[in-house]
Amino acid sequence: MKKTVLLFSFLFFVSAIFAQSILFYDHDGNMIDNGSTIELLDEPTVGEILFEMNIQNSSDGEMNIYCKKIHVSVMDETMNVFCWGMCFGPDTYVSPSPLTIAAGETTADGIFSGHYMPGGVEGPTTVQYVFFDEANPNDSSYVTVRYVGGFTGLNNFENQVSEIYPNPATDYSTIDFNLNYNTSASIILTDLTGSRVKEISLEGNRGSAIIDVNDLYSGVYFYTIITDGQALKTGKLVVK
């Protein structure tokens, strides 16, 4: 019986340490899971790509919550900032002071936001936003946002795809696409002998397609974007 009581106490202690008190919601009240990755795509000439969400203190006590941004990968010549109660410059990575959120309270729209300014640069910038309690920094939650400056001319009616990136690739490469409404499309990947090694269908008419290259040998491959049975774009992909 003593061992059972000790085990129960230990499990209760561990669960208390890892209890998640900071929750995320979009502006429609839908929960955003802790650790989620969200991708936002827009043309690189846009002024900014905006990400917003609301933060809830789900604990039974008041919390002083800091916001921290982590650059996972950033395209050169781009800029990103965040707002947590007030907005900070691009060189601020942790909010200078926390925001106090009462037990059970959720922040109003606009209290937190991430802003990415692609400045005409194509490609993805990935930023992680971490929220943590001043009294217990281990009580934290985070979300990862992948801002993609897609390709110029997104609003044109012609089928368009970006250059493949990164290239060379070690784990995966990405192609951004904007297709006519009734277009069916796929990516064909072949080796130097012309043998087909992958075929990926493009889902929807606008977005990003990820090509996993972890199962490919190092070397040179060729990719072809097929739309409605016609080759829209071809290129070379180097796998390291």
C-alpha atoms as a printed R data frame, in Angstrom:
    type eleno elety resid chain resno       x      y       z
1   ATOM     1    CA   MET     A     1   0.000  0.000   0.000
2   ATOM     2    CA   LYS     A     2   2.839  2.367   0.841
3   ATOM     3    CA   LYS     A     3   4.437  1.838  -2.589
4   ATOM     4    CA   THR     A     4   1.094  2.505  -4.275
5   ATOM     5    CA   VAL     A     5   0.651  5.764  -2.394
6   ATOM     6    CA   LEU     A     6   4.205  6.854  -3.233
7   ATOM     7    CA   LEU     A     7   3.690  6.013  -6.912
8   ATOM     8    CA   PHE     A     8   0.431  7.968  -7.010
9   ATOM     9    CA   SER     A     9   2.110 10.952  -5.372
10  ATOM    10    CA   PHE     A    10   4.966 10.820  -7.893
11  ATOM    11    CA   LEU     A    11   2.598 10.672 -10.855
12  ATOM    12    CA   PHE     A    12   0.591 13.577  -9.454
13  ATOM    13    CA   PHE     A    13   3.812 15.564  -9.032
14  ATOM    14    CA   VAL     A    14   4.947 14.838 -12.609
15  ATOM    15    CA   SER     A    15   1.546 15.705 -14.070
16  ATOM    16    CA   ALA     A    16   1.569 18.989 -12.156
17  ATOM    17    CA   ILE     A    17   4.980 19.876 -13.573
18  ATOM    18    CA   PHE     A    18   3.891 19.234 -17.164
19  ATOM    19    CA   ALA     A    19   0.376 20.641 -16.871
20  ATOM    20    CA   GLN     A    20  -0.349 22.909 -19.798
21  ATOM    21    CA   SER     A    21  -1.897 26.147 -18.552
22  ATOM    22    CA   ILE     A    22  -1.440 28.271 -21.688
23  ATOM    23    CA   LEU     A    23  -3.853 27.512 -24.519
24  ATOM    24    CA   PHE     A    24  -4.186 28.992 -28.006
25  ATOM    25    CA   TYR     A    25  -7.314 29.865 -30.008
26  ATOM    26    CA   ASP     A    26  -7.953 31.484 -33.356
27  ATOM    27    CA   HIS     A    27 -10.312 34.452 -33.624
28  ATOM    28    CA   ASP     A    28 -13.247 32.094 -34.268
29  ATOM    29    CA   GLY     A    29 -12.687 30.273 -30.977
30  ATOM    30    CA   ASN     A    30 -11.108 27.154 -32.502
31  ATOM    31    CA   MET     A    31  -8.283 25.678 -30.457
32  ATOM    32    CA   ILE     A    32  -4.776 25.673 -31.927
33  ATOM    33    CA   ASP     A    33  -2.854 22.715 -30.531
34  ATOM    34    CA   ASN     A    34   0.346 23.295 -28.606
35  ATOM    35    CA   GLY     A    35   3.250 22.579 -30.938
36  ATOM    36    CA   SER     A    36   1.241 23.159 -34.118
37  ATOM    37    CA   THR     A    37   2.864 24.359 -37.330
38  ATOM    38    CA   ILE     A    38   0.866 26.882 -39.332
39  ATOM    39    CA   GLU     A    39   1.764 27.876 -42.893
40  ATOM    40    CA   LEU     A    40   0.811 31.241 -44.374
41  ATOM    41    CA   LEU     A    41   1.379 31.875 -48.083
42  ATOM    42    CA   ASP     A    42   1.259 35.177 -49.920
43  ATOM    43    CA   GLU     A    43   3.092 36.859 -52.759
44  ATOM    44    CA   PRO     A    44   6.531 38.192 -51.818
45  ATOM    45    CA   THR     A    45   5.638 41.739 -52.862
46  ATOM    46    CA   VAL     A    46   2.935 42.001 -50.199
47  ATOM    47    CA   GLY     A    47   3.607 44.507 -47.416
48  ATOM    48    CA   GLU     A    48   3.314 41.937 -44.632
49  ATOM    49    CA   ILE     A    49   1.988 38.487 -43.839
50  ATOM    50    CA   LEU     A    50   0.036 38.594 -40.573
51  ATOM    51    CA   PHE     A    51  -0.508 35.864 -37.982
52  ATOM    52    CA   GLU     A    52  -2.816 36.364 -34.995
53  ATOM    53    CA   MET     A    53  -4.191 34.189 -32.230
54  ATOM    54    CA   ASN     A    54  -5.611 34.541 -28.736
55  ATOM    55    CA   ILE     A    55  -3.959 33.194 -25.581
56  ATOM    56    CA   GLN     A    56  -5.859 31.715 -22.651
57  ATOM    57    CA   ASN     A    57  -4.788 31.187 -19.052
58  ATOM    58    CA   SER     A    58  -6.519 27.903 -18.266
59  ATOM    59    CA   SER     A    59  -5.103 27.666 -14.735
60  ATOM    60    CA   ASP     A    60  -6.955 28.557 -11.552
61  ATOM    61    CA   GLY     A    61  -4.633 31.438 -10.761
62  ATOM    62    CA   GLU     A    62  -3.337 34.644 -12.285
63  ATOM    63    CA   MET     A    63  -0.370 34.262 -14.650
64  ATOM    64    CA   ASN     A    64   2.247 36.741 -15.869
65  ATOM    65    CA   ILE     A    65   3.041 35.495 -19.363
66  ATOM    66    CA   TYR     A    66   6.011 36.379 -21.526
67  ATOM    67    CA   CYS     A    67   6.223 35.924 -25.293
68  ATOM    68    CA   LYS     A    68   9.456 34.820 -26.960
69  ATOM    69    CA   LYS     A    69  10.188 34.432 -30.676
70  ATOM    70    CA   ILE     A    70  12.709 31.925 -32.003
71  ATOM    71    CA   HIS     A    71  14.082 32.121 -35.541
72  ATOM    72    CA   VAL     A    72  14.024 28.581 -36.894
73  ATOM    73    CA   SER     A    73  15.026 29.734 -40.385
74  ATOM    74    CA   VAL     A    74  14.907 33.219 -41.880
75  ATOM    75    CA   MET     A    75  15.282 34.374 -45.470
76  ATOM    76    CA   ASP     A    76  17.919 37.061 -45.976
77  ATOM    77    CA   GLU     A    77  16.694 40.620 -46.543
78  ATOM    78    CA   THR     A    78  13.354 39.946 -44.804
79  ATOM    79    CA   MET     A    79  12.078 41.262 -41.466
80  ATOM    80    CA   ASN     A    80   9.707 39.984 -38.807
81  ATOM    81    CA   VAL     A    81   8.362 41.453 -35.572
82  ATOM    82    CA   PHE     A    82   5.803 40.461 -32.956
83  ATOM    83    CA   CYS     A    83   3.332 42.242 -30.728
84  ATOM    84    CA   TRP     A    84   2.444 41.151 -27.203
85  ATOM    85    CA   GLY     A    85   0.318 43.928 -25.751
86  ATOM    86    CA   MET     A    86   2.609 46.327 -27.597
87  ATOM    87    CA   CYS     A    87   4.750 45.870 -30.711
88  ATOM    88    CA   PHE     A    88   8.522 45.435 -30.648
89  ATOM    89    CA   GLY     A    89  11.337 45.898 -33.115
90  ATOM    90    CA   PRO     A    90  12.899 43.098 -35.170
91  ATOM    91    CA   ASP     A    91  15.779 42.679 -32.718
92  ATOM    92    CA   THR     A    92  13.485 41.964 -29.750
93  ATOM    93    CA   TYR     A    93  13.193 38.242 -29.110
94  ATOM    94    CA   VAL     A    94  11.569 38.246 -25.659
95  ATOM    95    CA   SER     A    95   8.899 40.705 -24.582
96  ATOM    96    CA   PRO     A    96  10.512 43.111 -22.086
97  ATOM    97    CA   SER     A    97   7.670 42.558 -19.632
98  ATOM    98    CA   PRO     A    98   4.905 39.980 -19.225
99  ATOM    99    CA   LEU     A    99   1.185 40.423 -19.685
100 ATOM   100    CA   THR     A   100  -0.975 39.554 -16.718
101 ATOM   101    CA   ILE     A   101  -3.850 37.226 -17.585
102 ATOM   102    CA   ALA     A   102  -6.422 36.310 -14.932
103 ATOM   103    CA   ALA     A   103  -7.464 32.723 -14.306
104 ATOM   104    CA   GLY     A   104  -9.603 31.454 -17.169
105 ATOM   105    CA   GLU     A   105  -9.214 34.677 -19.149
106 ATOM   106    CA   THR     A   106  -8.493 34.802 -22.894
107 ATOM   107    CA   THR     A   107  -6.771 37.760 -24.525
108 ATOM   108    CA   ALA     A   108  -8.731 39.934 -26.934
109 ATOM   109    CA   ASP     A   109  -8.115 39.976 -30.691
110 ATOM   110    CA   GLY     A   110  -4.931 41.823 -31.589
111 ATOM   111    CA   ILE     A   111  -3.132 41.420 -28.269
112 ATOM   112    CA   PHE     A   112  -0.734 38.944 -29.889
113 ATOM   113    CA   SER     A   113   0.335 39.065 -33.521
114 ATOM   114    CA   GLY     A   114   3.288 38.050 -35.669
115 ATOM   115    CA   HIS     A   115   4.260 40.173 -38.654
116 ATOM   116    CA   TYR     A   116   6.454 39.045 -41.539
117 ATOM   117    CA   MET     A   117   7.679 41.470 -44.187
118 ATOM   118    CA   PRO     A   118   9.045 39.478 -47.151
119 ATOM   119    CA   GLY     A   119  10.280 42.575 -48.984
120 ATOM   120    CA   GLY     A   120   9.964 40.897 -52.366
121 ATOM   121    CA   VAL     A   121  11.993 37.842 -51.329
122 ATOM   122    CA   GLU     A   122  10.646 34.425 -52.341
123 ATOM   123    CA   GLY     A   123  10.934 31.521 -49.927
124 ATOM   124    CA   PRO     A   124   9.961 30.467 -46.406
125 ATOM   125    CA   THR     A   125  10.774 32.010 -43.050
126 ATOM   126    CA   THR     A   126   9.905 29.918 -40.000
127 ATOM   127    CA   VAL     A   127   9.370 31.559 -36.615
128 ATOM   128    CA   GLN     A   128   8.409 29.874 -33.362
129 ATOM   129    CA   TYR     A   129   6.425 31.792 -30.741
130 ATOM   130    CA   VAL     A   130   6.774 30.558 -27.155
131 ATOM   131    CA   PHE     A   131   4.585 31.725 -24.260
132 ATOM   132    CA   PHE     A   132   5.721 30.993 -20.711
133 ATOM   133    CA   ASP     A   133   4.757 31.794 -17.143
134 ATOM   134    CA   GLU     A   134   7.046 34.160 -15.252
135 ATOM   135    CA   ALA     A   135   6.710 32.148 -12.024
136 ATOM   136    CA   ASN     A   136   7.180 28.791 -13.768
137 ATOM   137    CA   PRO     A   137   8.921 29.042 -17.165
138 ATOM   138    CA   ASN     A   138   8.454 25.280 -17.654
139 ATOM   139    CA   ASP     A   139   4.727 25.959 -17.941
140 ATOM   140    CA   SER     A   140   4.896 27.001 -21.576
141 ATOM   141    CA   SER     A   141   3.256 26.466 -24.952
142 ATOM   142    CA   TYR     A   142   4.425 27.267 -28.449
143 ATOM   143    CA   VAL     A   143   3.315 27.468 -32.053
144 ATOM   144    CA   THR     A   144   5.473 27.474 -35.174
145 ATOM   145    CA   VAL     A   145   4.541 29.717 -38.106
146 ATOM   146    CA   ARG     A   146   5.965 29.172 -41.573
147 ATOM   147    CA   TYR     A   147   5.625 32.386 -43.538
148 ATOM   148    CA   VAL     A   148   6.032 31.790 -47.273
149 ATOM   149    CA   GLY     A   149   6.690 34.568 -49.740
150 ATOM   150    CA   GLY     A   150   5.323 32.443 -52.556
151 ATOM   151    CA   PHE     A   151   5.884 33.835 -56.013
152 ATOM   152    CA   THR     A   152   5.052 36.965 -57.930
153 ATOM   153    CA   GLY     A   153   1.789 37.243 -59.779
154 ATOM   154    CA   LEU     A   154  -0.354 35.150 -57.453
155 ATOM   155    CA   ASN     A   155  -3.446 36.985 -58.606
156 ATOM   156    CA   ASN     A   156  -2.911 36.238 -62.308
157 ATOM   157    CA   PHE     A   157  -5.101 33.584 -63.916
158 ATOM   158    CA   GLU     A   158  -2.202 31.655 -65.448
159 ATOM   159    CA   ASN     A   159  -0.962 28.503 -63.763
160 ATOM   160    CA   GLN     A   160   2.186 29.353 -61.818
161 ATOM   161    CA   VAL     A   161   4.714 27.488 -59.703
162 ATOM   162    CA   SER     A   162   7.777 28.718 -57.853
163 ATOM   163    CA   GLU     A   163  11.319 27.479 -58.090
164 ATOM   164    CA   ILE     A   164  11.928 24.436 -55.913
165 ATOM   165    CA   TYR     A   165  13.526 25.218 -52.538
166 ATOM   166    CA   PRO     A   166  15.737 24.441 -50.750
167 ATOM   167    CA   ASN     A   167  17.961 23.202 -53.546
168 ATOM   168    CA   PRO     A   168  20.207 21.319 -52.781
169 ATOM   169    CA   ALA     A   169  17.946 19.436 -50.371
170 ATOM   170    CA   THR     A   170  18.774 17.125 -47.477
171 ATOM   171    CA   ASP     A   171  15.364 16.254 -46.024
172 ATOM   172    CA   TYR     A   172  12.704 17.865 -48.188
173 ATOM   173    CA   SER     A   173  12.063 20.505 -50.840
174 ATOM   174    CA   THR     A   174   9.015 22.667 -51.412
175 ATOM   175    CA   ILE     A   175   7.226 24.076 -54.452
176 ATOM   176    CA   ASP     A   176   4.608 26.831 -54.126
177 ATOM   177    CA   PHE     A   177   1.810 26.786 -56.692
178 ATOM   178    CA   ASN     A   178  -1.164 28.843 -57.854
179 ATOM   179    CA   LEU     A   179  -3.336 27.040 -60.412
180 ATOM   180    CA   ASN     A   180  -6.506 27.670 -62.336
181 ATOM   181    CA   TYR     A   181  -9.638 26.439 -60.615
182 ATOM   182    CA   ASN     A   182 -10.184 23.342 -62.794
183 ATOM   183    CA   THR     A   183  -6.529 22.397 -63.185
184 ATOM   184    CA   SER     A   184  -5.242 18.986 -62.101
185 ATOM   185    CA   ALA     A   185  -1.515 18.843 -61.468
186 ATOM   186    CA   SER     A   186   1.288 16.658 -60.165
187 ATOM   187    CA   ILE     A   187   5.042 16.668 -59.668
188 ATOM   188    CA   ILE     A   188   7.072 13.949 -61.394
189 ATOM   189    CA   LEU     A   189  10.582 13.311 -60.064
190 ATOM   190    CA   THR     A   190  13.008 11.259 -62.189
191 ATOM   191    CA   ASP     A   191  16.626 10.186 -61.829
192 ATOM   192    CA   LEU     A   192  19.402 10.616 -64.397
193 ATOM   193    CA   THR     A   193  18.311  7.461 -66.244
194 ATOM   194    CA   GLY     A   194  14.812  8.868 -66.683
195 ATOM   195    CA   SER     A   195  13.257  6.423 -64.221
196 ATOM   196    CA   ARG     A   196  10.373  7.856 -62.226
197 ATOM   197    CA   VAL     A   197  11.187  7.852 -58.499
198 ATOM   198    CA   LYS     A   198   8.289  9.936 -57.141
199 ATOM   199    CA   GLU     A   199   4.940 11.340 -58.178
200 ATOM   200    CA   ILE     A   200   3.101 13.813 -55.962
201 ATOM   201    CA   SER     A   201  -0.382 15.131 -56.658
202 ATOM   202    CA   LEU     A   202  -0.944 18.815 -55.946
203 ATOM   203    CA   GLU     A   203  -3.921 19.188 -53.627
204 ATOM   204    CA   GLY     A   204  -6.131 22.219 -54.153
205 ATOM   205    CA   ASN     A   205  -5.367 25.118 -56.424
206 ATOM   206    CA   ARG     A   206  -3.064 27.176 -54.240
207 ATOM   207    CA   GLY     A   207  -0.534 26.215 -51.618
208 ATOM   208    CA   SER     A   208   2.762 24.393 -51.157
209 ATOM   209    CA   ALA     A   209   3.799 20.847 -52.024
210 ATOM   210    CA   ILE     A   210   6.510 19.172 -49.960
211 ATOM   211    CA   ILE     A   211   8.798 16.601 -51.581
212 ATOM   212    CA   ASP     A   212  10.354 14.216 -49.061
213 ATOM   213    CA   VAL     A   213  13.835 13.220 -50.277
214 ATOM   214    CA   ASN     A   214  14.944 11.230 -47.228
215 ATOM   215    CA   ASP     A   215  14.457  7.975 -49.141
216 ATOM   216    CA   LEU     A   216  16.498  9.112 -52.167
217 ATOM   217    CA   TYR     A   217  20.189  8.590 -52.805
218 ATOM   218    CA   SER     A   218  22.424 11.639 -53.025
219 ATOM   219    CA   GLY     A   219  22.659 12.907 -56.562
220 ATOM   220    CA   VAL     A   220  20.926 14.860 -59.302
221 ATOM   221    CA   TYR     A   221  17.233 14.471 -60.133
222 ATOM   222    CA   PHE     A   222  14.831 16.238 -62.468
223 ATOM   223    CA   TYR     A   223  11.357 17.412 -61.585
224 ATOM   224    CA   THR     A   224   8.482 18.194 -63.918
225 ATOM   225    CA   ILE     A   225   5.232 19.938 -63.041
226 ATOM   226    CA   ILE     A   226   2.425 18.375 -65.066
227 ATOM   227    CA   THR     A   227  -0.825 20.349 -65.423
228 ATOM   228    CA   ASP     A   228  -3.722 18.859 -67.383
229 ATOM   229    CA   GLY     A   229  -1.342 16.456 -69.126
230 ATOM   230    CA   GLN     A   230   1.135 19.169 -70.177
231 ATOM   231    CA   ALA     A   231   4.568 20.007 -68.762
232 ATOM   232    CA   LEU     A   232   4.284 23.401 -67.084
233 ATOM   233    CA   LYS     A   233   7.792 23.558 -65.612
234 ATOM   234    CA   THR     A   234  10.929 21.423 -65.423
235 ATOM   235    CA   GLY     A   235  14.022 21.804 -63.332
236 ATOM   236    CA   LYS     A   236  16.919 20.119 -61.573
237 ATOM   237    CA   LEU     A   237  16.972 19.059 -57.933
238 ATOM   238    CA   VAL     A   238  20.164 18.145 -56.121
239 ATOM   239    CA   VAL     A   239  19.836 15.781 -53.143
240 ATOM   240    CA   LYS     A   240  22.662 15.704 -50.605
